[in-house]
Amino acid sequence: MQISAVVSDDTQRLLDSTVQKRGLKKGFVIETALRHYLLALNAVPGEFITPPVLTVTPESWQSVTDALADTSEPTPALRELLGNA
């Protein structure tokens, strides 16, 4: 079966570069990637699927940088989660 899809120029360049470097066929790479993605979508609950592109607002980015700058000791719950590290 043949499937037609429109992809971005960046995706096309990435595909072309990958198949050339690895000596693969485009059809093989596309089918493998699509099958992997579809099987994952069916196997993993939706709330655990991370989109390939995340939009970060200035406020959410500030929350991330604040958390990274926090040098306080890990909470007991975090220590337990990490195996009492």
Summary of the structure (lengths in Angstrom):
residues: 85
radius of gyration: 20.1
end to end distance: 51.7
largest distance: 56.7
contacts: 124
relative contact order: 0.05
helix: 62%
strand: 0%
